[in-house]
Amino acid sequence: MSMPPAAAVESDLAALTRAAERAGTALACLFSSAAEFEAELIRARRAQGYYRPRRARGARLRRAALSLALAFVLLMF
């Protein structure tokens, strides 16, 4: 059984080292915890306009209609 030449072993070792470095950076995450990720996600969604209070237009409309109906009933009797 013959041994591979030293140049082949060195090039394989260099390729393996580069692959390991790339694999380490590919799996890296910008956030150190899930809580930090969730906080950033909520901040980004708020910046996009999510989580805004909904307009109470429907509630105001119902309240006005109820007030008008009540006033109509009281004025009729």
C-alpha positions in Angstrom: 0.0 0.0 0.0 1.5 3.3 -1.0 1.1 6.6 0.8 -0.3 9.6 -1.1 2.2 12.4 -1.9 2.6 15.1 0.8 1.3 17.8 -1.5 -2.0 15.9 -1.9 -2.3 15.5 1.9 -1.6 19.2 2.4 -4.2 20.3 -0.2 -6.8 18.0 1.3 -6.0 19.4 4.8 -6.3 23.0 3.5 -9.6 22.1 1.8 -10.9 20.5 5.0 -9.9 23.6 7.0 -11.7 25.9 4.6 -14.8 23.8 4.7 -14.8 23.7 8.5 -14.4 27.5 8.6 -17.3 28.0 6.2 -19.5 25.5 8.1 -18.8 27.4 11.3 -19.9 30.7 9.9 -22.9 29.3 8.0 -24.4 28.1 11.3 -23.7 31.3 13.2 -26.7 33.3 14.5 -26.9 37.0 15.1 -28.9 36.5 18.3 -27.5 34.9 21.4 -30.9 33.7 22.7 -34.4 33.0 21.6 -35.7 35.9 23.7 -33.4 38.3 21.9 -34.6 36.9 18.5 -38.2 37.3 19.5 -37.6 40.9 20.8 -36.0 41.8 17.5 -38.8 40.2 15.5 -41.4 42.2 17.4 -39.4 45.4 16.9 -39.1 44.8 13.2 -42.8 44.0 12.9 -43.8 47.2 14.8 -41.6 49.2 12.4 -43.6 47.6 9.5 -46.9 48.7 11.1 -48.0 45.5 12.8 -49.3 45.6 16.4 -50.9 49.0 16.0 -54.1 49.6 17.9 -57.1 48.9 15.8 -59.4 51.8 15.1 -62.5 51.8 17.1 -64.6 53.1 14.2 -67.1 50.2 14.4 -67.5 50.7 18.2 -68.1 54.4 17.8 -70.6 53.8 15.0 -72.5 51.2 17.2 -72.5 53.6 20.1 -73.9 56.5 18.0 -76.6 54.2 16.5 -77.6 53.0 20.0 -77.7 56.6 21.3 -79.9 57.7 18.4 -82.2 54.7 18.9 -82.5 55.4 22.6 -83.2 59.1 22.0 -85.8 58.1 19.4 -87.5 55.7 21.8 -87.5 58.3 24.7 -88.9 61.0 22.4 -91.6 58.7 21.2 -93.0 58.2 24.7 
